[in-house]
């Protein structure tokens, strides 16, 4: 599921990356590799951290 958000540089998309964990920079590395974006770990339900990738939406 990809969510669109409006940013200063145009439309950005946010997508969870469940195939990675939030240890040792793996979230950011996978996001850069797959989407050329920025990965962030956010605490989700039950205190578990989830990787979200923010990237420029493709037109």
N, CA, C, O and CB atoms as a CASP TS submission, in Angstrom:
PFRMAT TS
TARGET T0000
AUTHOR 0000-0000-0000
METHOD Language model
MODEL 1
PARENT N/A
ATOM      1  N   UNK     1       0.847  -1.172   0.000  1.00  0.00           N
ATOM      2  CA  UNK     1       0.000   0.000   0.000  1.00  0.00           C
ATOM      3  C   UNK     1       0.892   1.235   0.000  1.00  0.00           C
ATOM      4  O   UNK     1       1.754   1.378   0.868  1.00  0.00           O
ATOM      5  CB  UNK     1      -0.963  -0.002   1.219  1.00  0.00           C
ATOM      6  N   UNK     2       0.694   2.124  -0.962  1.00  0.00           N
ATOM      7  CA  UNK     2       1.480   3.343  -1.086  1.00  0.00           C
ATOM      8  C   UNK     2       0.576   4.519  -0.794  1.00  0.00           C
ATOM      9  O   UNK     2      -0.513   4.624  -1.358  1.00  0.00           O
ATOM     10  CB  UNK     2       2.122   3.468  -2.496  1.00  0.00           C
ATOM     11  N   UNK     3       1.017   5.405   0.084  1.00  0.00           N
ATOM     12  CA  UNK     3       0.272   6.618   0.399  1.00  0.00           C
ATOM     13  C   UNK     3       0.969   7.807  -0.232  1.00  0.00           C
ATOM     14  O   UNK     3       2.196   7.897  -0.188  1.00  0.00           O
ATOM     15  CB  UNK     3       0.137   6.810   1.929  1.00  0.00           C
ATOM     16  N   UNK     4       0.188   8.744  -0.834  1.00  0.00           N
ATOM     17  CA  UNK     4       0.744   9.972  -1.387  1.00  0.00           C
ATOM     18  C   UNK     4       0.643  11.079  -0.356  1.00  0.00           C
ATOM     19  O   UNK     4      -0.354  11.192   0.358  1.00  0.00           O
ATOM     20  CB  UNK     4       0.019  10.373  -2.688  1.00  0.00           C
ATOM     21  N   UNK     5       1.694  11.901  -0.283  1.00  0.00           N
ATOM     22  CA  UNK     5       1.689  13.079   0.576  1.00  0.00           C
ATOM     23  C   UNK     5       2.250  14.240  -0.225  1.00  0.00           C
ATOM     24  O   UNK     5       3.093  14.038  -1.099  1.00  0.00           O
ATOM     25  CB  UNK     5       2.514  12.841   1.885  1.00  0.00           C
ATOM     26  N   UNK     6       1.794  15.461   0.061  1.00  0.00           N
ATOM     27  CA  UNK     6       2.265  16.637  -0.659  1.00  0.00           C
ATOM     28  C   UNK     6       3.440  17.232   0.099  1.00  0.00           C
ATOM     29  O   UNK     6       3.310  17.578   1.273  1.00  0.00           O
ATOM     30  CB  UNK     6       1.128  17.686  -0.836  1.00  0.00           C
ATOM     31  N   UNK     7       4.585  17.354  -0.560  1.00  0.00           N
ATOM     32  CA  UNK     7       5.778  17.925   0.059  1.00  0.00           C
ATOM     33  C   UNK     7       6.201  19.182  -0.669  1.00  0.00           C
ATOM     34  O   UNK     7       5.592  19.559  -1.670  1.00  0.00           O
ATOM     35  CB  UNK     7       6.923  16.912   0.071  1.00  0.00           C
ATOM     36  N   UNK     8       7.237  19.832  -0.176  1.00  0.00           N
ATOM     37  CA  UNK     8       7.724  21.058  -0.797  1.00  0.00           C
ATOM     38  C   UNK     8       8.258  20.797  -2.201  1.00  0.00           C
ATOM     39  O   UNK     8       8.178  21.672  -3.063  1.00  0.00           O
ATOM     40  CB  UNK     8       8.809  21.691   0.064  1.00  0.00           C
ATOM     41  N   UNK     9       8.793  19.620  -2.438  1.00  0.00           N
ATOM     42  CA  UNK     9       9.377  19.311  -3.743  1.00  0.00           C
ATOM     43  C   UNK     9       8.428  18.513  -4.629  1.00  0.00           C
ATOM     44  O   UNK     9       8.882  17.848  -5.560  1.00  0.00           O
ATOM     45  CB  UNK     9      10.671  18.544  -3.563  1.00  0.00           C
ATOM     46  N   UNK    10       7.141  18.557  -4.371  1.00  0.00           N
ATOM     47  CA  UNK    10       6.175  17.807  -5.171  1.00  0.00           C
ATOM     48  C   UNK    10       5.575  16.668  -4.380  1.00  0.00           C
ATOM     49  O   UNK    10       5.652  16.637  -3.152  1.00  0.00           O
ATOM     50  CB  UNK    10       6.827  17.273  -6.433  1.00  0.00           C
ATOM     51  N   UNK    11       4.977  15.730  -5.094  1.00  0.00           N
ATOM     52  CA  UNK    11       4.316  14.614  -4.423  1.00  0.00           C
ATOM     53  C   UNK    11       5.329  13.571  -3.982  1.00  0.00           C
ATOM     54  O   UNK    11       6.218  13.171  -4.733  1.00  0.00           O
ATOM     55  CB  UNK    11       3.273  13.978  -5.340  1.00  0.00           C
ATOM     56  N   UNK    12       5.164  13.152  -2.750  1.00  0.00           N
ATOM     57  CA  UNK    12       5.987  12.091  -2.188  1.00  0.00           C
ATOM     58  C   UNK    12       5.089  10.913  -1.859  1.00  0.00           C
ATOM     59  O   UNK    12       3.912  11.083  -1.544  1.00  0.00           O
ATOM     60  CB  UNK    12       6.757  12.578  -0.926  1.00  0.00           C
ATOM     61  N   UNK    13       5.651   9.733  -1.935  1.00  0.00           N
ATOM     62  CA  UNK    13       4.917   8.525  -1.582  1.00  0.00           C
ATOM     63  C   UNK    13       5.576   7.878  -0.370  1.00  0.00           C
ATOM     64  O   UNK    13       6.782   8.004  -0.158  1.00  0.00           O
ATOM     65  CB  UNK    13       4.863   7.536  -2.777  1.00  0.00           C
ATOM     66  N   UNK    14       4.773   7.195   0.405  1.00  0.00           N
ATOM     67  CA  UNK    14       5.259   6.495   1.593  1.00  0.00           C
ATOM     68  C   UNK    14       4.773   5.063   1.507  1.00  0.00           C
ATOM     69  O   UNK    14       3.589   4.809   1.285  1.00  0.00           O
ATOM     70  CB  UNK    14       4.772   7.184   2.918  1.00  0.00           C
ATOM     71  N   UNK    15       5.699   4.125   1.685  1.00  0.00           N
ATOM     72  CA  UNK    15       5.352   2.709   1.572  1.00  0.00           C
ATOM     73  C   UNK    15       6.077   1.914   2.654  1.00  0.00           C
ATOM     74  O   UNK    15       7.273   2.114   2.865  1.00  0.00           O
ATOM     75  CB  UNK    15       5.709   2.163   0.165  1.00  0.00           C
ATOM     76  N   UNK    16       5.375   1.019   3.342  1.00  0.00           N
ATOM     77  CA  UNK    16       6.055   0.163   4.316  1.00  0.00           C
ATOM     78  C   UNK    16       6.917  -0.879   3.607  1.00  0.00           C
ATOM     79  O   UNK    16       6.553  -1.371   2.538  1.00  0.00           O
ATOM     80  CB  UNK    16       5.029  -0.530   5.236  1.00  0.00           C
ATOM     81  N   UNK    17       8.045  -1.209   4.196  1.00  0.00           N
ATOM     82  CA  UNK    17       8.917  -2.257   3.665  1.00  0.00           C
ATOM     83  C   UNK    17       9.011  -3.369   4.710  1.00  0.00           C
ATOM     84  O   UNK    17       9.956  -3.402   5.498  1.00  0.00           O
ATOM     85  CB  UNK    17      10.343  -1.691   3.306  1.00  0.00           C
ATOM     86  N   UNK    18       8.041  -4.273   4.718  1.00  0.00           N
ATOM     87  CA  UNK    18       7.992  -5.310   5.749  1.00  0.00           C
ATOM     88  C   UNK    18       9.091  -6.365   5.621  1.00  0.00           C
ATOM     89  O   UNK    18       9.311  -7.138   6.553  1.00  0.00           O
ATOM     90  CB  UNK    18       6.658  -5.986   5.710  1.00  0.00           C
ATOM     91  N   UNK    19       9.781  -6.408   4.483  1.00  0.00           N
ATOM     92  CA  UNK    19      10.792  -7.441   4.278  1.00  0.00           C
ATOM     93  C   UNK    19      12.115  -7.120   4.962  1.00  0.00           C
ATOM     94  O   UNK    19      13.062  -7.900   4.861  1.00  0.00           O
ATOM     95  CB  UNK    19      11.025  -7.640   2.808  1.00  0.00           C
ATOM     96  N   UNK    20      12.198  -5.989   5.657  1.00  0.00           N
ATOM     97  CA  UNK    20      13.430  -5.653   6.360  1.00  0.00           C
ATOM     98  C   UNK    20      13.134  -5.285   7.804  1.00  0.00           C
ATOM     99  O   UNK    20      12.003  -4.943   8.152  1.00  0.00           O
ATOM    100  CB  UNK    20      14.160  -4.503   5.655  1.00  0.00           C
ATOM    101  N   UNK    21      14.150  -5.357   8.629  1.00  0.00           N
ATOM    102  CA  UNK    21      13.989  -4.926  10.018  1.00  0.00           C
ATOM    103  C   UNK    21      14.604  -3.537  10.163  1.00  0.00           C
ATOM    104  O   UNK    21      15.012  -2.930   9.173  1.00  0.00           O
ATOM    105  CB  UNK    21      14.654  -5.943  11.013  1.00  0.00           C
ATOM    106  N   UNK    22      14.668  -3.045  11.366  1.00  0.00           N
ATOM    107  CA  UNK    22      15.170  -1.693  11.592  1.00  0.00           C
ATOM    108  C   UNK    22      16.541  -1.696  12.257  1.00  0.00           C
ATOM    109  O   UNK    22      16.881  -0.756  12.975  1.00  0.00           O
ATOM    110  CB  UNK    22      14.190  -0.909  12.442  1.00  0.00           C
ATOM    111  N   UNK    23      17.320  -2.727  12.029  1.00  0.00           N
ATOM    112  CA  UNK    23      18.633  -2.799  12.640  1.00  0.00           C
ATOM    113  C   UNK    23      19.746  -2.471  11.664  1.00  0.00           C
ATOM    114  O   UNK    23      19.654  -2.793  10.480  1.00  0.00           O
ATOM    115  CB  UNK    23      18.852  -4.161  13.216  1.00  0.00           C
ATOM    116  N   UNK    24      20.784  -1.839  12.150  1.00  0.00           N
ATOM    117  CA  UNK    24      22.043  -1.606  11.430  1.00  0.00           C
ATOM    118  C   UNK    24      21.868  -0.925  10.077  1.00  0.00           C
ATOM    119  O   UNK    24      22.598  -1.237   9.137  1.00  0.00           O
ATOM    120  CB  UNK    24      22.752  -2.910  11.229  1.00  0.00           C
ATOM    121  N   UNK    25      20.927  -0.014   9.961  1.00  0.00           N
ATOM    122  CA  UNK    25      20.769   0.759   8.737  1.00  0.00           C
ATOM    123  C   UNK    25      20.141   0.020   7.578  1.00  0.00           C
ATOM    124  O   UNK    25      20.156   0.526   6.456  1.00  0.00           O
ATOM    125  CB  UNK    25      22.068   1.257   8.318  1.00  0.00           C
ATOM    126  N   UNK    26      19.586  -1.166   7.808  1.00  0.00           N
ATOM    127  CA  UNK    26      19.028  -1.944   6.700  1.00  0.00           C
ATOM    128  C   UNK    26      17.786  -1.291   6.097  1.00  0.00           C
ATOM    129  O   UNK    26      17.541  -1.445   4.900  1.00  0.00           O
ATOM    130  CB  UNK    26      18.688  -3.345   7.172  1.00  0.00           C
ATOM    131  N   UNK    27      17.010  -0.578   6.878  1.00  0.00           N
ATOM    132  CA  UNK    27      15.810   0.095   6.373  1.00  0.00           C
ATOM    133  C   UNK    27      16.197   1.164   5.351  1.00  0.00           C
ATOM    134  O   UNK    27      15.653   1.196   4.248  1.00  0.00           O
ATOM    135  CB  UNK    27      15.004   0.727   7.537  1.00  0.00           C
ATOM    136  N   UNK    28      17.126   2.028   5.715  1.00  0.00           N
ATOM    137  CA  UNK    28      17.557   3.090   4.808  1.00  0.00           C
ATOM    138  C   UNK    28      18.216   2.547   3.559  1.00  0.00           C
ATOM    139  O   UNK    28      17.985   3.059   2.463  1.00  0.00           O
ATOM    140  CB  UNK    28      18.505   4.021   5.511  1.00  0.00           C
ATOM    141  N   UNK    29      19.035   1.515   3.707  1.00  0.00           N
ATOM    142  CA  UNK    29      19.740   0.935   2.562  1.00  0.00           C
ATOM    143  C   UNK    29      18.761   0.300   1.576  1.00  0.00           C
ATOM    144  O   UNK    29      18.902   0.479   0.366  1.00  0.00           O
ATOM    145  CB  UNK    29      20.761  -0.109   3.037  1.00  0.00           C
ATOM    146  N   UNK    30      17.776  -0.435   2.077  1.00  0.00           N
ATOM    147  CA  UNK    30      16.812  -1.083   1.199  1.00  0.00           C
ATOM    148  C   UNK    30      15.936  -0.051   0.496  1.00  0.00           C
ATOM    149  O   UNK    30      15.623  -0.210  -0.684  1.00  0.00           O
ATOM    150  CB  UNK    30      15.946  -2.063   1.990  1.00  0.00           C
ATOM    151  N   UNK    31      15.543   0.989   1.195  1.00  0.00           N
ATOM    152  CA  UNK    31      14.720   2.040   0.597  1.00  0.00           C
ATOM    153  C   UNK    31      15.488   2.741  -0.529  1.00  0.00           C
ATOM    154  O   UNK    31      14.932   2.981  -1.601  1.00  0.00           O
ATOM    155  CB  UNK    31      14.283   3.066   1.672  1.00  0.00           C
ATOM    156  N   UNK    32      16.752   3.067  -0.294  1.00  0.00           N
ATOM    157  CA  UNK    32      17.568   3.690  -1.342  1.00  0.00           C
ATOM    158  C   UNK    32      17.695   2.773  -2.553  1.00  0.00           C
ATOM    159  O   UNK    32      17.604   3.223  -3.695  1.00  0.00           O
ATOM    160  CB  UNK    32      18.961   4.042  -0.800  1.00  0.00           C
ATOM    161  N   UNK    33      17.904   1.502  -2.298  1.00  0.00           N
ATOM    162  CA  UNK    33      18.101   0.542  -3.378  1.00  0.00           C
ATOM    163  C   UNK    33      16.822   0.336  -4.198  1.00  0.00           C
ATOM    164  O   UNK    33      16.872   0.321  -5.428  1.00  0.00           O
ATOM    165  CB  UNK    33      18.574  -0.791  -2.808  1.00  0.00           C
ATOM    166  N   UNK    34      15.686   0.178  -3.528  1.00  0.00           N
ATOM    167  CA  UNK    34      14.447  -0.139  -4.232  1.00  0.00           C
ATOM    168  C   UNK    34      13.733   1.074  -4.812  1.00  0.00           C
ATOM    169  O   UNK    34      13.194   1.010  -5.917  1.00  0.00           O
ATOM    170  CB  UNK    34      13.525  -0.850  -3.311  1.00  0.00           C
ATOM    171  N   UNK    35      13.727   2.184  -4.065  1.00  0.00           N
ATOM    172  CA  UNK    35      12.888   3.324  -4.442  1.00  0.00           C
ATOM    173  C   UNK    35      13.654   4.634  -4.590  1.00  0.00           C
ATOM    174  O   UNK    35      13.060   5.661  -4.919  1.00  0.00           O
ATOM    175  CB  UNK    35      11.808   3.503  -3.427  1.00  0.00           C
ATOM    176  N   UNK    36      14.953   4.613  -4.354  1.00  0.00           N
ATOM    177  CA  UNK    36      15.771   5.841  -4.372  1.00  0.00           C
ATOM    178  C   UNK    36      15.199   6.865  -3.389  1.00  0.00           C
ATOM    179  O   UNK    36      15.115   8.055  -3.691  1.00  0.00           O
ATOM    180  CB  UNK    36      15.830   6.446  -5.810  1.00  0.00           C
ATOM    181  N   UNK    37      14.810   6.381  -2.214  1.00  0.00           N
ATOM    182  CA  UNK    37      14.186   7.233  -1.215  1.00  0.00           C
ATOM    183  C   UNK    37      14.915   7.186   0.114  1.00  0.00           C
ATOM    184  O   UNK    37      16.070   6.770   0.199  1.00  0.00           O
ATOM    185  CB  UNK    37      12.749   6.835  -1.021  1.00  0.00           C
ATOM    186  N   UNK    38      14.212   7.621   1.147  1.00  0.00           N
ATOM    187  CA  UNK    38      14.753   7.682   2.500  1.00  0.00           C
ATOM    188  C   UNK    38      13.946   6.760   3.404  1.00  0.00           C
ATOM    189  O   UNK    38      12.726   6.889   3.499  1.00  0.00           O
ATOM    190  CB  UNK    38      14.738   9.137   3.042  1.00  0.00           C
ATOM    191  N   UNK    39      14.620   5.837   4.062  1.00  0.00           N
ATOM    192  CA  UNK    39      13.957   4.906   4.961  1.00  0.00           C
ATOM    193  C   UNK    39      13.939   5.429   6.388  1.00  0.00           C
ATOM    194  O   UNK    39      14.920   5.999   6.867  1.00  0.00           O
ATOM    195  CB  UNK    39      14.638   3.553   4.912  1.00  0.00           C
ATOM    196  N   UNK    40      12.828   5.231   7.053  1.00  0.00           N
ATOM    197  CA  UNK    40      12.677   5.636   8.450  1.00  0.00           C
ATOM    198  C   UNK    40      12.006   4.507   9.221  1.00  0.00           C
ATOM    199  O   UNK    40      11.073   3.869   8.733  1.00  0.00           O
ATOM    200  CB  UNK    40      11.852   6.953   8.569  1.00  0.00           C
ATOM    201  N   UNK    41      12.491   4.278  10.412  1.00  0.00           N
ATOM    202  CA  UNK    41      11.858   3.300  11.296  1.00  0.00           C
ATOM    203  C   UNK    41      10.908   4.023  12.232  1.00  0.00           C
ATOM    204  O   UNK    41      11.286   4.977  12.911  1.00  0.00           O
ATOM    205  CB  UNK    41      12.919   2.498  12.100  1.00  0.00           C
ATOM    206  N   UNK    42       9.680   3.558  12.256  1.00  0.00           N
ATOM    207  CA  UNK    42       8.631   4.169  13.063  1.00  0.00           C
ATOM    208  C   UNK    42       8.052   3.101  13.970  1.00  0.00           C
ATOM    209  O   UNK    42       7.799   1.972  13.547  1.00  0.00           O
ATOM    210  CB  UNK    42       7.522   4.811  12.172  1.00  0.00           C
ATOM    211  N   UNK    43       7.844   3.481  15.241  1.00  0.00           N
ATOM    212  CA  UNK    43       7.269   2.521  16.180  1.00  0.00           C
ATOM    213  C   UNK    43       5.800   2.314  15.839  1.00  0.00           C
ATOM    214  O   UNK    43       5.007   3.256  15.837  1.00  0.00           O
ATOM    215  CB  UNK    43       7.433   3.005  17.650  1.00  0.00           C
ATOM    216  N   UNK    44       5.457   1.072  15.554  1.00  0.00           N
ATOM    217  CA  UNK    44       4.087   0.728  15.187  1.00  0.00           C
ATOM    218  C   UNK    44       3.334   0.148  16.360  1.00  0.00           C
ATOM    219  O   UNK    44       3.648   0.414  17.520  1.00  0.00           O
ATOM    220  CB  UNK    44       4.075  -0.250  14.033  1.00  0.00           C
ATOM    221  N   UNK    45       2.346  -0.641  16.039  1.00  0.00           N
ATOM    222  CA  UNK    45       1.532  -1.278  17.061  1.00  0.00           C
ATOM    223  C   UNK    45       2.373  -2.248  17.889  1.00  0.00           C
ATOM    224  O   UNK    45       3.333  -2.839  17.394  1.00  0.00           O
ATOM    225  CB  UNK    45       0.345  -2.007  16.421  1.00  0.00           C
ATOM    226  N   UNK    46       2.007  -2.396  19.110  1.00  0.00           N
ATOM    227  CA  UNK    46       2.661  -3.307  20.047  1.00  0.00           C
ATOM    228  C   UNK    46       4.136  -2.971  20.263  1.00  0.00           C
ATOM    229  O   UNK    46       4.907  -3.828  20.695  1.00  0.00           O
ATOM    230  CB  UNK    46       2.533  -4.731  19.552  1.00  0.00           C
ATOM    231  N   UNK    47       4.535  -1.732  19.967  1.00  0.00           N
ATOM    232  CA  UNK    47       5.901  -1.296  20.215  1.00  0.00           C
ATOM    233  C   UNK    47       6.934  -1.797  19.222  1.00  0.00           C
ATOM    234  O   UNK    47       8.128  -1.554  19.393  1.00  0.00           O
ATOM    235  CB  UNK    47       6.298  -1.717  21.554  1.00  0.00           C
ATOM    236  N   UNK    48       6.488  -2.491  18.190  1.00  0.00           N
ATOM    237  CA  UNK    48       7.401  -3.030  17.173  1.00  0.00           C
ATOM    238  C   UNK    48       7.725  -1.940  16.150  1.00  0.00           C
ATOM    239  O   UNK    48       6.836  -1.218  15.700  1.00  0.00           O
ATOM    240  CB  UNK    48       6.778  -4.279  16.467  1.00  0.00           C
ATOM    241  N   UNK    49       9.015  -1.828  15.786  1.00  0.00           N
ATOM    242  CA  UNK    49       9.425  -0.843  14.794  1.00  0.00           C
ATOM    243  C   UNK    49       9.188  -1.374  13.392  1.00  0.00           C
ATOM    244  O   UNK    49       9.413  -2.550  13.105  1.00  0.00           O
ATOM    245  CB  UNK    49      10.898  -0.468  14.980  1.00  0.00           C
ATOM    246  N   UNK    50       8.725  -0.470  12.514  1.00  0.00           N
ATOM    247  CA  UNK    50       8.463  -0.823  11.128  1.00  0.00           C
ATOM    248  C   UNK    50       9.224   0.128  10.218  1.00  0.00           C
ATOM    249  O   UNK    50       9.378   1.309  10.528  1.00  0.00           O
ATOM    250  CB  UNK    50       6.949  -0.784  10.820  1.00  0.00           C
ATOM    251  N   UNK    51       9.699  -0.396   9.095  1.00  0.00           N
ATOM    252  CA  UNK    51      10.435   0.393   8.121  1.00  0.00           C
ATOM    253  C   UNK    51       9.461   1.011   7.119  1.00  0.00           C
ATOM    254  O   UNK    51       8.665   0.307   6.498  1.00  0.00           O
ATOM    255  CB  UNK    51      11.489  -0.475   7.396  1.00  0.00           C
ATOM    256  N   UNK    52       9.535   2.339   6.969  1.00  0.00           N
ATOM    257  CA  UNK    52       8.742   3.040   5.958  1.00  0.00           C
ATOM    258  C   UNK    52       9.693   3.763   5.025  1.00  0.00           C
ATOM    259  O   UNK    52      10.677   4.360   5.464  1.00  0.00           O
ATOM    260  CB  UNK    52       7.733   4.037   6.611  1.00  0.00           C
ATOM    261  N   UNK    53       9.396   3.707   3.740  1.00  0.00           N
ATOM    262  CA  UNK    53      10.209   4.339   2.715  1.00  0.00           C
ATOM    263  C   UNK    53       9.455   5.532   2.150  1.00  0.00           C
ATOM    264  O   UNK    53       8.304   5.395   1.736  1.00  0.00           O
ATOM    265  CB  UNK    53      10.575   3.334   1.596  1.00  0.00           C
ATOM    266  N   UNK    54      10.096   6.714   2.127  1.00  0.00           N
ATOM    267  CA  UNK    54       9.515   7.915   1.546  1.00  0.00           C
ATOM    268  C   UNK    54      10.317   8.228   0.283  1.00  0.00           C
ATOM    269  O   UNK    54      11.544   8.317   0.319  1.00  0.00           O
ATOM    270  CB  UNK    54       9.529   9.127   2.567  1.00  0.00           C
ATOM    271  N   UNK    55       9.603   8.393  -0.831  1.00  0.00           N
ATOM    272  CA  UNK    55      10.254   8.590  -2.128  1.00  0.00           C
ATOM    273  C   UNK    55       9.375   9.427  -3.041  1.00  0.00           C
ATOM    274  O   UNK    55       8.183   9.585  -2.778  1.00  0.00           O
ATOM    275  CB  UNK    55      10.571   7.238  -2.790  1.00  0.00           C
ATOM    276  N   UNK    56       9.951   9.967  -4.115  1.00  0.00           N
ATOM    277  CA  UNK    56       9.174  10.737  -5.084  1.00  0.00           C
ATOM    278  C   UNK    56       8.259   9.804  -5.843  1.00  0.00           C
ATOM    279  O   UNK    56       8.688   8.761  -6.335  1.00  0.00           O
ATOM    280  CB  UNK    56      10.096  11.506  -6.057  1.00  0.00           C
ATOM    281  N   UNK    57       6.985  10.184  -5.937  1.00  0.00           N
ATOM    282  CA  UNK    57       6.010   9.375  -6.655  1.00  0.00           C
ATOM    283  C   UNK    57       6.335   9.393  -8.145  1.00  0.00           C
ATOM    284  O   UNK    57       6.723  10.424  -8.695  1.00  0.00           O
ATOM    285  CB  UNK    57       4.569   9.888  -6.401  1.00  0.00           C
ATOM    286  N   UNK    58       6.175   8.257  -8.781  1.00  0.00           N
ATOM    287  CA  UNK    58       6.367   8.222 -10.231  1.00  0.00           C
ATOM    288  C   UNK    58       5.091   8.713 -10.892  1.00  0.00           C
ATOM    289  O   UNK    58       3.986   8.461 -10.410  1.00  0.00           O
ATOM    290  CB  UNK    58       6.737   6.785 -10.727  1.00  0.00           C
ATOM    291  N   UNK    59       5.258   9.408 -11.989  1.00  0.00           N
ATOM    292  CA  UNK    59       4.079  10.013 -12.645  1.00  0.00           C
ATOM    293  C   UNK    59       3.327   9.029 -13.504  1.00  0.00           C
ATOM    294  O   UNK    59       2.320   9.387 -14.116  1.00  0.00           O
ATOM    295  CB  UNK    59       4.494  11.191 -13.493  1.00  0.00           C
TER
END
